[in-house]
Amino acid sequence: MAMELEEYARIADAEQRHWWYRAMPDLVRTLLGDRLRGGIRILDAGCGPGANYDWLSDYGEVVGADFSPEAVRLAGERHPGMEARQADITALPFGDASFDVAIEITVLTVVEDDRRAVAELARVTRSGGSVLRYRGCAASTTRSWGRCAATASSG
């Protein structure tokens, strides 16, 4: 657990400085386009310490979910307006069609049953909503060399 605490603290510290966190809002906005609009409900699956909350909240209510209790604790402390819940992405504690947009950024690279996780993201996203799955291209953030995926889909 100590390594996890240390890692999440490092991530929280890097949110405003590191190129990855500075670039992610523009990338997600580009991929989702007009699917990001005011008044929507957004799930940030694998929210970590809440790096996406500040900019996602411009579009509506943001709910963060993360497997790590430490990540959820940090997200709640750093972003008091964010509902952050401990959850397994393969068994999300939300009702069907609870969100207009569901986002996961590099989470599936560490999930054993990634198909189940994608099915859960689809289940909690309303009909006509969007699921964004993003897998980084760096060798350290992907299971397979040379393949990148960024998918925004409407259902």
N, C-alpha and C positions, 0 to 999 in steps of 0.2 A: 504494500500500500504506500510506503514511503516514496517509492519511485513515481507512482501515479500522482501523489500530491505535488512532488517536485515538478513533474512534467506539466501538469495543468497550471501551476503557478507561472512557469516559463511561458506557456502559451498566452496566458492572460497578460503577462508583461509585454509580449511581442505584438499584441493586437493592433496597436497604433503605429508601430514602426516597421514591421517586417513587410516586404514587398507582397507576399502571399495575401495577407489580410488587407492590405491597401488595394490590391488589384481585384479581389473577389467580388466586391459590390458591382463594379463595372461589368465583369464577366457575367454575373448572374442577371443583371439588368439586360444585357445584350441577348442572352439566351432566352429569357422569359418575355422580353419585349412588353407589349401592352397587357400581358397577363398579370403584370404587377401594376395594380391601380389602387386608388384609395378605397378604404373600407373593406378590405378583404381579411380573411383569417389565414395565417401562415404557420405551418409547422416547420421548425428548424430541427430536423432529426439528426442527432449527434451534435448538439449545439456546443459542446465543450463549455468553456467559461463565458460563452455568450457573445463572441466577436461579431456576429451578424445582427444582433438585436438593434443597435442604434440606427442602422440604415434601413433594415426591414420594417421597423416600426413606423417609418414614413408612409407605409402602404396599409397599415391596419394593425390588428392584434397579432402579436407574435407569441407562439408557444414553443418553448424549447424542450427537447427531450434528450436525455443522455443516459447511457448505461452506468456511468460513474457517479456515485454520490458526491464526490469531491467536485466534479465539473458542475453538477447541479447547484451545489452550495455556492461556488464561485460565481456562477451566472446570476443567481439570486442576489448575492451581495453587490455585484458590480452593476447590475441592471435591475433595480427594484421594480420597475414596471413590467418586467418580463415574468410570465408564468413559466417556471422551469420545473420539469418533473423527471424523476428517475424512471427510466423505461428501457426495455429491451426492444430494439427496432424490429425484431421478429415477432413481437407480441405487444403492439402499442396499446396503451390503456385509454384509447379514445374511441368514440362511437363511429360507426360508418358515416362517411360523407361529412366529417367534422371540419374540414379545411378546404379553402379555395386553392391553395398552393401548398405543396409539401416539397421541401428541399433537403437533400442529403449531399454533403460535400466530402468526398473521400471516405465515408463511413463504411461502405460496402467492401473496401479493401481489407477490413479487419473482421468482417462478419462471416462466420462459418456457413450459415444458410442464407446466402445472399438472395436466392430466389424467394424465399419466405419474406425477407425484409422488403423486397420490391412489391410483393403482393400486399403486404401490410401498408406500405405507403399508398398504394392504389386504393386500398379499402377505405382509408381515412380521408381520401380526397374526393370531394363531391363530383358528380357527373358534370363534365364540361370544365373541370378544374385542371390543374397542371401539376405534374411531378417532375422535379428536376433532379437528375442523378448526375453527379460529376465525379469522375475519377481522374486524378492528376496523372500527368504523363511521366513524371520523374520515376526512375527505377525504384526509389525508396517508397513510393506511394502507390505502386500498382503491382498486381500479381503477375502480370504478363508484360514482357518487354515489347516495346514498339506498338502498343495499342492504347489509344486514349478514347475516352467516352464522355460526351457531354450530351445529355438527352433531355429535352423538354417535350412533354407530351400532353395533349389534351385528351380527355376521355369522355 
